[in-house]
Amino acid sequence: MSSITCSPKTERSLVKASVIAQHFNITPATVYRWASEKRIDSWKFQNTVRFDLDAVRAAFNAQSSPPPCTPPAQNLPPDLEEQIEALRSRYFEEQAAMLEEVEA
């Protein structure tokens, strides 16, 4: 990470979208989309775009709802919901069986 001096008194650590994406477990495309939607600040230097990690972290923490990349459950097709529920049931049954084996 390199630091860029914005004024004589202020120094910010500006990073690439890939660093932001890795930090928040999202894609770089999402970082760029948020910047274009003015959800987070960005700075352009010639042919590159940089982000202030601390400012993005503050913006991310200020959101009261889950990140927009999480689809609401009601948008899932019914057959997919059934598959997910079947997998959950199977998972919990397997976990219960494993616990019984350990306790025995």
WOMO-V600070 format. One record per pair of residues at least 12 apart in sequence whose ideal C-beta (glycine too) atoms are under 6 Angstrom apart, sorted by sequence separation. I is the first residue (numbers start at 0). J is the second residue. D is the distance in whole Angstrom. If there is no record, write none. Layout:
# WOMO-V600070
I;J;D
I;J;D
This chain:
# WOMO-V600070
0;12;5
0;14;5
16;30;4
40;54;6
16;31;6
39;55;5
39;58;5
19;50;5
13;49;4
14;50;6
19;55;6
13;51;6
14;52;5
29;68;6
11;51;5
12;52;6
25;68;6
